[in-house]
Amino acid sequence: MTEHFDVIVIGAGVMGSAAAYHLAKDGWRTLLIERFQIAHTYGSSHGESRIFRFAYNNPDYARLAMQSYPHWRALEAASGERLLEVIGGLDIAHEPAHHPDVEAVAKALAQVGGRFELLDADQIRARYPQWRLGDAAMAVFSPDSGFLRATRCVQVMVEQAVKHGATVREQEPVTAILPGQPVAVLTGVGRYSADKVIITGGAWINDLIRHVSLQLPVRVEQAQVTYFTPLRNAESFQRERFPIFIHWRNPIPSYGFPIIDRPGIKVGFHYEGYFVHPDMPRTPRDETTRQVLAYVREHLPDAAGAPFEPTACLYTNMPDEDFVIDFAPGFDNIVICSACSGHGFKFGAGIGRALADLVEHGATDMNIAHVRLRRFTSLSSS
Ligand SMILES: Cc1cc2nc3c(=O)[nH]c(=O)nc-3n(C[C@H](O)[C@H](O)[C@H](O)COP(=O)(O)OP(=O)(O)OC[C@H]3O[C@@H](n4cnc5c(N)ncnc54)[C@H](O)[C@@H]3O)c2cc1C
């Protein structure tokens, strides 16, 4: 027998969980289907923390982050759990070659009315003596940056969706989507139908959207984060004194977090270029750990103790590093969402609102015009 729903959401990473949470809260009969268990570690949305920031070099993402912020706070109010910690953030350039990157962040923040301070090398040294950056360094400090407790965000959104009546099916890979009115969705164990469908497959997005005759030019990359036990002055790496950071540098930017729940700072390289198949085992690479340790030794020497808990995760990158959120071309009842490129989590609660708006009203006030499919003329639905 086919169970019928108003909306089926495929994939329970941060994007699918957020969409299901908003839809169920709005009173839509919602089914959320996940191929693994909720909060599993094979996709992109698990872990202790993700950076939250308005500080982008692109005002469209800065605006979308600002719009997402109240949705995270509303989720906290509904669940009674603190998920977003605002502790401030630094965008750092230690060489003149990267000053334009940091200046672009300041410019975008100014454009959208975000708060920030520009710091020169002396100011950075005085405020953040943990850093070794040299005399050419400059930084933007954004007081509104911080971190989200990633795994808990997903779990809490699913809990809230269920509280509002959503049905969740775990360990059920979707094997086919049959467009129509209604849309049929088949899994290894069940057959469901719905008036509308939202597809959020993360690294598996192309396996799912082939059923609507679409493929995106995404490349799946293994990304790694590693913790480092401070050698000395551990108190200077606590959240009150060590803001999250993005360090614009060659060959690739790095980013990191203060000590949160584990006894060390967490650091990663953004876009390492190690491309994988999403079904491959996630194996942290010793070479990456060594390179990140060398980076920490150079720029944060007091933190450069023993590396621990290296963790691999997946980036699903579009060539332009922008997301895709839109109706599948030719279908007004199927919405697709590929919102990673290594920077999607912070928008999760807001993108969930946008996805819910698209199926509920066909349009949204969330700032997603820049991530619609129309930028690819050959794929566009409008
Ligand atoms: C190491 C790392 C660090 C990051 N740091 C940041 C950061 O600091 N700030 C930030 O904003 N972003 C960050 N990101 C990016 C962010 O985590 C991602 O943009 C976001 O998690 C993507 O969520 P998603 O829901 O699109 O994908 P996923 O989390 O992968 O969810 C997709 C889900 O779909 C399920 N699925 C796939 N196929 C099927 C099927 N056939 N049937 C049923 N279910 C299916 C998958 O199992 C999965 O659960 C980081 C990512 C990584 C990997």
The ligand as a Gaussian input file, in Angstrom:
#p B3LYP/6-31G(d) Opt

LIG

0 1
 C       34.852000      19.131000       7.190000
 C       33.719000      20.068000       6.847000
 C       33.715000      21.317000       7.415000
 C       32.693000      22.219000       7.116000
 N       32.688000      23.427000       7.738000
 C       31.651000      24.264000       7.543000
 C       31.564000      25.456000       8.325000
 O       32.410000      25.719000       9.176000
 N       30.485000      26.266000       8.120000
 C       29.538000      25.978000       7.200000
 O       28.589000      26.772000       7.054000
 N       29.583000      24.836000       6.459000
 C       30.604000      23.978000       6.616000
 N       30.679000      22.809000       5.912000
 C       29.651000      22.530000       4.882000
 C       28.369000      21.995000       5.471000
 O       28.637000      21.062000       6.484000
 C       27.523000      21.414000       4.331000
 O       27.242000      22.484000       3.436000
 C       26.220000      20.810000       4.793000
 O       26.407000      19.925000       5.870000
 C       25.544000      20.085000       3.619000
 O       24.347000      19.504000       4.094000
 P       23.403000      18.619000       3.147000
 O       22.169000      18.392000       3.932000
 O       23.304000      19.297000       1.814000
 O       24.244000      17.294000       2.881000
 P       24.396000      15.980000       3.809000
 O       24.711000      16.346000       5.188000
 O       25.345000      15.052000       3.131000
 O       22.957000      15.354000       3.785000
 C       22.440000      14.668000       2.663000
 C       21.724000      13.479000       3.184000
 O       21.065000      12.806000       2.111000
 C       21.123000      11.423000       2.401000
 N       20.878000      10.667000       1.172000
 C       21.664000      10.632000       0.074000
 N       21.145000       9.795000      -0.832000
 C       20.009000       9.300000      -0.323000
 C       19.044000       8.368000      -0.774000
 N       19.154000       7.759000      -1.969000
 N       17.986000       8.084000       0.013000
 C       17.853000       8.686000       1.240000
 N       18.763000       9.555000       1.727000
 C       19.826000       9.865000       0.952000
 C       22.520000      11.240000       2.944000
 O       22.679000      10.039000       3.645000
 C       22.649000      12.464000       3.822000
 O       22.245000      12.213000       5.150000
 C       31.676000      21.876000       6.190000
 C       31.681000      20.605000       5.610000
 C       32.684000      19.701000       5.955000
 C       32.653000      18.349000       5.321000

